[in-house]
Amino acid sequence: MTNKTELFSEKVGAGSRTYFFDVKESSNKSKYLVISESRKVGENHEHNRVMIFDDDIVAFSKGFKKAFSFILNEVNS
């Protein structure tokens, strides 16, 4: 079993959804980002999660920044 250490956590409430940004470190010292979403569906909560590993974080960041900029430009036009 791998030992995971949480290095950073940020919780963001957004209406009926809650987002979590967690940076974790595995037993081999590699770091990764876990983005989780929790939302209420009826009486239950639905959870979704995406993991971005350290080898992919630069490419993920570039793509995220482009998408974020696109949305901001659309909102501001």
N, C-alpha and C positions, 0 to 999 in steps of 0.2 A: 504494500500500500504506500502511496506517495504522501509525503508530509507537505501540506500547503500552508503558507503563512500569508496572512492578509497584511499588506503594507500600507494601504490607503483605501478609504471608503468615502463616497459622497452619495447622499440620498437627495433626490429632487422630486418634490411633489408637483404634479401637473394635472389639476382637475381630478378625474377618476383614475388616473394612472400614477404610479410611483416608479421612478427610475433609480437604479443603483449603478454606480461606477466604482468598481473594485479592482485594485491592483494587487495581484497575488504573486507569491514566489514559490516555485516548486522545490522539491528536495534537491534538485540538481542546480539550484540557484537561478534558473531562467525565470524571467518575469513575464506576466501576461495580464491583459485587461479583460475583465468580465463586465459586460453591459447587460443588466437585467431589467425587465419590465414586469410590473405586477399591476393587474387591473381587475376590478370587481366585475364579475359576470353573474348576474342574478345574486344568489346567495353565496357563490364560490369566488375564489380568486384564481385567475389564470396567470401563469408565469411563463415568460420567454427569456431566453438567455443566448448571448453571442459571446464567444471567447476569441480574443485577438492575441496571438502569440507574439513574443518579442521579435521574431524574424520578420513578421508582417506589419509591425506597428507603423513604420515609416510610410509604406504604401497605403495602409488604411487611413493614416492621418491626411495624406495628400488627397485621397478621394473624398474623405469627410469634409475637408476644407472647401473643396470645389463645390460639393453639394450644398454646404451651408451658405457659401457665397451666392450661389444661384438662387436659393430661397430668399435670402436677404434682398437681393436685387429685384426679385419679383414682388416682394412685399413693399419695397420702397418705390416702385415705379407706378 
